Amino acid sequence: MMDFRWPPPPDGRPDRFRPPVTRGPQTGRPTLPAPPTELVATPHGVELERLVTGEGEPVTVFAHGLGSGIAETRPLGSAVRGRKVFFQFRGHGQSAAPGGVWTYADLARDLRAIADLGGATRALGVSLGAGALTRLLSDNPGRFERAVFFLPAVLDSPRPAAAQERLSALLEAIEAGDAASVADVISQEIPAQLRNSPPVWAFLRQRLDQLMRDGLAAGLASLPEQAAVADRDGLAAVSAECLVIGCRGDDLHPASVAEQLAAALPKAELHLYDRPGVLWTHRADLRTRISDFLNA
């Protein structure tokens, strides 16, 4: 058993790292308790972890961010009608981690396979998932009817140095089994003024449990150095109605990327929040904005 002393629990007492357990949702927490998932085979030979919820039409596929997963994308679909398909990209959770250098084309292939298997006509991508969705639509401009890009981090230029440094630190901490350092890295996603609150403690604990249990594949390390597409002009043929959501002041997801992506897509609506940490500070507005768009 390793000591886990950062960040301090809200009551100020040190705690220890324990095996993951099922926890119920807590007020203000942007994740939900993890239900059973399944591993599905894909046409390109990479088994991917998947969760399907809801019933009926339309069908929406949800693609998570780097180092995140199904738990982090589920709240974004809580008010979306129809069947919802969540999955883990290669190298995340229980999904396979094939050898070699991975590209956004590989991630787009993962997303396309899950979308095709589930019959999805709509898609939502967060950060890394938004990059995969951008690449998929660049290569297959008519694949979806509606698409949401939440916190896009990359378009036709590599991600900023801050994102590359954060991923390197996260991979190194997980490889070393350093739970405190892992928590330190993932806590940077949360507004500083909220980090010692009980909901944030529960969120960090869940993320930590998952990352220390499943790890992250080394193949992810090269992705921050890559662009999602070679030329944004290729997005001019995309037929989907699109919603692009960004935040001002987010070093890992620059607002300029959201603006450039919205400008490159023929049918795009852009919304920029004033500051980072939207899942904590404007969660209800975000969920309503997403569901109103995808339910149309």
C-alpha positions in Angstrom: 0.0 0.0 0.0 1.4 3.4 -1.0 0.7 6.6 0.8 -1.5 9.0 -1.0 -1.3 12.4 0.6 -1.9 14.9 -2.2 -4.1 16.7 -2.5 -5.2 16.6 1.1 -8.7 15.3 1.8 -11.3 18.0 2.7 -11.1 16.9 6.3 -7.4 17.4 6.4 -6.6 13.8 7.3 -4.1 11.8 5.2 -5.5 8.8 3.4 -4.1 5.9 1.5 -4.4 4.7 -2.0 -6.9 1.8 -2.2 -8.2 -0.4 -4.9 -11.0 1.0 -6.9 -14.5 0.6 -5.6 -17.9 1.5 -7.0 -19.1 4.9 -5.7 -22.4 6.7 -6.2 -22.6 10.1 -7.8 -22.0 13.1 -5.6 -23.3 16.6 -5.9 -21.2 18.7 -8.3 -19.1 15.7 -9.4 -18.6 15.6 -13.2 -18.4 11.8 -13.4 -20.8 8.9 -12.8 -20.2 5.5 -11.2 -18.8 3.1 -13.8 -21.2 0.4 -15.1 -20.0 -2.8 -16.7 -18.5 -2.3 -20.2 -17.7 -4.7 -23.0 -14.7 -5.3 -25.3 -15.7 -5.2 -29.0 -13.7 -6.3 -32.0 -13.2 -3.7 -34.8 -12.5 -4.2 -38.5 -9.0 -2.8 -38.1 -8.2 -5.4 -35.5 -8.0 -3.3 -32.3 -10.3 -4.4 -29.5 -12.0 -1.3 -27.8 -13.9 -1.0 -24.6 -17.4 0.2 -25.1 -20.5 1.2 -23.1 -24.0 1.6 -24.7 -26.8 3.3 -22.8 -30.2 4.6 -23.7 -32.6 3.5 -26.4 -33.9 4.6 -29.8 -32.8 7.2 -32.2 -30.7 9.1 -32.8 -27.5 7.3 -31.9 -24.6 9.5 -30.7 -21.0 8.4 -30.2 -18.8 10.1 -27.5 -15.0 10.3 -27.8 -13.0 11.2 -24.7 -9.9 13.3 -24.1 -6.3 12.2 -23.5 -5.9 10.4 -20.2 -9.7 10.4 -19.7 -12.4 7.9 -20.6 -16.0 6.8 -20.5 -16.6 8.2 -17.0 -15.6 11.7 -18.1 -17.8 11.8 -21.2 -20.9 10.3 -19.8 -22.1 13.5 -18.0 -22.0 15.3 -21.4 -24.6 13.0 -22.7 -26.9 12.9 -19.7 -29.6 15.0 -21.4 -29.1 13.7 -25.0 -31.9 11.6 -26.4 -31.6 8.2 -28.0 -28.9 5.6 -27.7 -25.5 6.8 -26.6 -22.2 4.9 -27.3 -19.2 5.6 -25.2 -15.8 4.0 -25.7 -12.1 4.1 -24.8 -9.6 5.0 -27.4 -6.6 2.6 -27.9 -4.2 2.8 -24.9 -7.0 3.8 -22.5 -8.9 1.7 -20.0 -9.3 -1.9 -21.2 -8.9 -1.1 -24.9 -6.0 -2.7 -26.7 -2.7 -0.9 -27.2 -1.2 -2.0 -30.5 2.5 -1.4 -31.1 4.1 1.4 -33.2 3.6 5.1 -33.4 0.0 6.2 -33.2 -1.5 9.1 -35.3 -4.8 10.9 -35.4 -5.6 8.7 -38.4 -5.5 5.8 -36.0 -7.7 7.5 -33.5 -10.2 8.4 -36.2 -10.2 4.8 -37.2 -11.1 3.8 -33.7 -13.9 6.4 -33.6 -15.2 5.4 -37.0 -15.3 1.7 -36.1 -17.3 2.3 -32.9 -19.6 4.8 -34.7 -20.3 2.3 -37.5 -20.8 -0.7 -35.2 -23.3 1.4 -33.2 -25.0 3.0 -36.2 -24.2 6.5 -34.8 -25.3 9.5 -36.9 -24.1 12.1 -34.4 -20.8 12.5 -32.5 -19.2 14.4 -29.7 -15.4 14.7 -29.2 -13.6 16.1 -26.2 -10.0 17.4 -26.6 -8.2 14.4 -28.1 -11.5 13.1 -29.1 -12.3 16.3 -30.9 -9.0 15.9 -32.8 -10.0 12.4 -33.8 -13.5 13.7 -34.9 -11.8 16.4 -36.9 -9.7 13.9 -38.7 -12.6 11.5 -39.3 -14.7 14.3 -40.9 -11.8 15.5 -43.0 -11.4 12.0 -44.5 -15.2 11.3 -44.5 -17.0 14.6 -44.7 -20.5 13.1 -44.8 -20.2 10.6 -42.0 -22.2 12.4 -39.3 -25.4 14.6 -39.4 -24.3 16.6 -36.3 -21.0 16.9 -34.4 -19.9 18.6 -31.2 -16.3 19.6 -30.6 -15.7 20.3 -26.9 -12.3 21.9 -26.0 -10.5 21.1 -29.3 -6.8 21.2 -28.7 -5.3 20.7 -32.1 -6.2 21.4 -35.8 -3.4 21.6 -38.4 -0.5 22.5 -36.0 0.8 20.4 -33.0 -0.5 21.0 -29.5 1.3 23.7 -27.4 4.4 22.8 -25.4 2.3 22.8 -22.1 0.2 19.9 -23.3 3.2 17.9 -24.4 4.9 18.5 -21.0 1.7 17.5 -19.1 1.4 14.2 -20.9 5.0 13.4 -20.4 4.7 14.1 -16.7 1.5 12.0 -16.5 3.0 9.0 -18.3 6.2 9.1 -16.2 4.2 9.3 -12.9 2.0 6.3 -13.9 5.0 4.3 -15.0 6.7 5.0 -11.6 3.5 4.2 -9.7 3.6 7.6 -8.1 0.0 8.2 -7.1 0.7 11.7 -5.6 2.3 12.9 -8.8 -0.5 11.5 -11.0 -3.0 13.4 -8.8 -0.9 16.5 -9.1 -1.1 16.4 -12.9 -4.8 15.6 -13.2 -5.7 18.3 -10.6 -4.5 20.9 -13.1 -7.7 20.4 -15.0 -9.7 21.8 -12.1 -10.0 25.4 -11.1 -7.6 26.1 -8.2 -10.3 27.5 -5.9 -12.3 24.2 -6.1 -9.5 21.7 -5.6 -10.0 21.0 -1.9 -13.7 20.6 -2.1 -15.4 17.1 -1.4 -16.7 16.8 -5.0 -13.2 17.4 -6.5 -11.6 15.0 -4.0 -14.1 12.3 -5.1 -13.4 13.1 -8.8 -9.6 13.0 -8.3 -9.9 9.7 -6.4 -11.9 8.1 -9.2 -9.5 9.3 -11.9 -6.5 8.2 -9.9 -8.0 4.7 -9.2 -8.6 4.2 -12.9 -5.2 5.5 -14.1 -3.3 3.5 -11.5 -5.2 0.4 -12.3 -5.3 0.6 -16.1 -2.3 2.9 -16.9 -1.8 4.7 -20.2 0.0 3.2 -23.2 3.3 4.6 -24.3 1.9 5.0 -27.8 0.1 8.1 -26.7 3.3 10.0 -26.1 3.8 11.0 -29.7 0.3 12.4 -30.2 0.8 15.9 -28.7 3.5 16.5 -31.3 1.1 15.8 -34.2 -1.7 17.8 -35.9 -5.1 16.3 -36.4 -5.2 17.2 -40.1 -2.5 18.4 -42.6 -4.6 21.2 -44.0 -7.8 22.7 -42.5 -9.1 23.5 -46.0 -10.0 19.8 -46.2 -12.9 20.5 -43.8 -14.7 22.7 -46.3 -16.6 19.6 -47.6 -18.0 18.6 -44.2 -21.8 18.5 -44.4 -22.5 18.1 -40.7 -24.1 20.8 -38.5 -21.4 21.5 -36.0 -21.1 23.0 -32.5 -17.6 24.1 -31.4 -17.1 24.9 -27.7 -13.9 26.4 -26.3 -12.7 28.4 -23.3 -10.6 31.5 -23.1 -7.5 31.2 -20.9 -7.1 27.4 -21.3 -3.5 26.7 -22.1 -4.1 23.1 -23.0 -7.1 23.9 -25.3 -6.4 27.4 -26.8 -9.5 29.4 -27.7 -7.8 30.1 -31.0 -8.0 26.5 -32.0 -11.8 26.5 -31.4 -12.1 29.7 -33.5 -10.0 28.3 -36.3 -12.0 25.0 -36.4 -15.3 26.8 -36.4 -14.2 29.0 -39.2 -13.0 26.0 -41.3 -16.3 24.1 -40.9 -19.0 25.2 -43.3 -21.9 24.8 -40.9 -20.5 25.6 -37.5 -21.7 27.5 -34.4 -19.0 28.7 -32.0 -19.3 29.2 -28.2 -16.5 30.4 -26.0 -16.7 30.3 -22.2 -14.9 33.1 -20.4 -12.6 30.8 -18.3 -11.4 27.2 -18.0 -13.0 24.6 -15.8 -16.4 24.6 -17.5 -17.3 21.1 -16.2 -17.1 22.5 -12.7 -18.3 26.1 -13.1 -20.9 26.0 -15.9 -21.8 22.3 -16.0 -25.6 22.8 -16.3 -25.2 25.3 -19.1 -22.8 23.1 -21.0 -25.0 20.0 -20.8 -28.0 22.1 -21.9 -26.1 23.6 -24.8 -24.9 20.1 -26.0 -28.3 18.4 -25.6 -30.2 21.2 -27.3 -27.9 20.9 -30.3 -27.8 17.1 -30.5 -31.5 16.7 -29.8 -32.5 19.0 -32.7 
